[in-house]
Structures are given as structure tokens and as C-alpha cells.
Amino acid sequence: MPRYKLTIAYDGTEFCGWQKQEPPDPDDPTRRTTLRTVQGVVEEAVRDVLREDVVVMGASRTDSGVHALGQVAAFTSEPIEDKGIGWPESRGTDSLVKALNSKLPRDVLITGAEVVPHDFNPIGGAAEKEYTYTIECGPVRPLWDRAYVFHTWYELDLANMQQAAAAMVGEHDFAAFAQINHGRTTTVRTIFGCRVERAQAGHGAVRFVVRVSGSGFLYNMVRIIAGTLMEVGRGKIAPDAIGGIIESKDRRNAGPTLPPQGLRLEWIRYDTNDS
């Protein structure tokens, strides 16, 4: 029974997030409706190719409108070769990638596949994740790539944002950077890296990429970090105030939750013996 790890990229614009959802039909509460999710379309493609009722487990439950370059998912196959069921290791992972991509819509792409140990857990085994959030500032709002950046009219101070970002690094109680009713038993998280990079955009605009890596994140945590750093950049929050905001554990002291379109899951790292 081989277990496969998939690396998946997707444009989250037209998805209701990663996780499968079947809420009650608003017109008929006795029935349920299936929303379009990344997990749903990937699982459908895997089942179609393998002719097997597998369950695809994803590492990160990205929200509606959030993108991914390096989402990770896994499934286990039970091949019955004489019936053409499943995917035996002998068929190779390159062929698996091609077969799955032939079944997927154009806003999802499997970028890699590998055989992993039977106990590989894409959620619990993740050692580090990195997200980026892209902010564009300038006199003209973006048009063609508006689904991938957040636009602000304000000019932002890169040096102040970088100073504030550095204060996020370390193990802290990030209650001030989590959505109320986040549902987690603890709000303590470890941030391994947090920095802001400047990137040139067209039409005279400037882009700032907030890059955050950590062992795990609270609900909306990266979007709140990005919103707080934006407020620092425009002078509404002092760059040396981050430590106090963290210590306060009060959501009202941090910046706004920025919209989902600027957020992208870049990669997920696993310890060697887990992947």
C-alpha cells in the first residue's frame, strides 16, 4: 500500500478554500451543497485516475481566495493491478503527476509527487511553513494581477516595516494576531523568520512582500501580521510598539486583517525522516 506525497500549486481566486465543505442548502436545509474547494477537485482527480475511493489529506487549510505555490497533501493507495485499481510504485511518480494534471482544472497544478512512509502525516509532520503577503502601494490600483496583491494608496516606509517585522521573530503568545474565536487551545507560536522585501511593480507602483515562516500559524495570523506591518509603514503604529502589542494579547492593538488575495503559501518543510 504505497503512500504518496503531492506538492500542489493553485490560484485560490475561484475556490472556497482548501478544505472540502458541504454546508446546508439555503433553499432546502434538508439537503447539502458541495462548494468548490481545492481538496475537493484534487481528491476527485485522484479517485478518477486510481479508480479508488481514497482520501486526500492536506497540510494547510488555506482560506477562500488564498493561493499556494507549495501546498502538501498525501493519500494511500491499495493497488489491485489485475483490475487496474490504484497506483503501484512500479508505475512511477512522474506518470502519476501527468495523469493527475490531465484531470485537474487549469487553476490547480500538481508540481511533484513522491513515495513516503506509511505514517507520513502532512499536518502533524510539518516542521516549518512559509507564507508571503504582497502589498502594492501607488497612485494607480493594479488591474491584471488584482487577484494576487493588496493595494493601498498610502506610501510605506520599508525601514520601519523591517524593524517591526524583526520583532515578530521568536516564540510568543500571538493572541493579539489571531482572529477572535480562533478555536485553538493555545495561541503560543514560534516565528522563525519575518521580513519585508521591496519589489518593483509596473505603472510607477511599489510592492512590498511580507515573508513569514514559522512552525505553525493561528487563523488569519499572517494577514494580521501583514496588516500590522502596513500600519507601521504608513506611520500609524510605531515600529518599536510590536513587543507591547504582543505582550498585550489584545487583538484590538494590532493592525487590520488584510484581504485574502495577497496571501500565498510558499512551501512546507518536513524533517528528512518524515518525508
Residue, then its C-alpha position, 0 to 999 in steps of 0.5 A: m500500500p504505497r503512500y504518496k506525497l503531492t506538492i500542489a500549486y493553485d490560484g485560490t481566486e475561484f475556490c472556497g478554500w482548501q478544505k472540502q465543505e458541504p454546508p446546508d442548502p439555503d433553499d432546502p436545509t434538508r439537503r447539502t451543497t458541495l462548494r468548490t474547494v481545492q481538496g475537493v477537485v484534487e481528491e476527485a482527480v485522484r479517485d478518477v485516475l486510481r479508480e479508488d475511493v481514497v482520501v486526500m489529506g492536506a497540510s494547510r487549510t488555506d482560506s477562500g481566495v488564498h493561493a499556494l505555490g507549495q501546498v502538501a497533501a498525501f493519500t494511500s493507495e491499495p493497488i489491485e493491478d489485475k483490475g487496474i485499481g490504484w497506483p503501484e510504485s512500479r508505475g512511477t511518480d512522474s506518470l502519476v503527476k501527468a495523469l493527475n494534471s490531465k484531470l485537474p482544472r487549469d487553476v490547480l497544478i500538481t508540481g511533484a509527487e513522491v513515495v513516503p512512509h506509511d505514517f507520513n502525516p502532512i499536518g502533524g509532520a510539518a516542521e516549518k511553513e512559509y507564507t508571503y503577503t504582497i502589498e502594492c502601494g501607488p497612485v494607480r490600483p493594479l488591474w491584471d494581477r488584482a487577484y494576487v496583491f493588496h493595494t493601498w494608496y498610502e506610501l510605506d516606509l520599508a525601514n520601519m516595516q523591517q524593524a517591526a517585522a524583526a520583532m515578530v521573530g521568536e516564540h510568543d503568545f500571538a493572541a493579539f494576531a489571531q482572529i477572535n474565536h480562533g478555536r485553538t487551545t493555545t495561541v503560543r507560536t514560534i516565528f522563525g523568520c519575518r521580513v519585508e522585501r521591496a519589489q518593483a511593480g509596473h505603472g510607477a507602483v511599489r510592492f512590498v512582500v511580507r515573508v513569514s515562516g514559522s512552525g505553525f500559524l493561528y487563523n488569519m495570523v499572517r494577514i494580521i501580521a501583514g496588516t500590522l506591518m502596513e500600519v507601521g509603514r504608513g506611520k500609524i503604529a510605531p515600529d518599536a510598539i510590536g513587543g507591547i502589542i504582543e505582550s498585550k494579547d489584545r487583538r484590538n492593538a494590532g493592525p487590520t486583517l488584510p484581504p485574502q488575495g495577497l496571501r500565498l503559501e510558499w512551501i512546507r518543510y518536513d524533517t528528512n525522516d518524515s518525508 
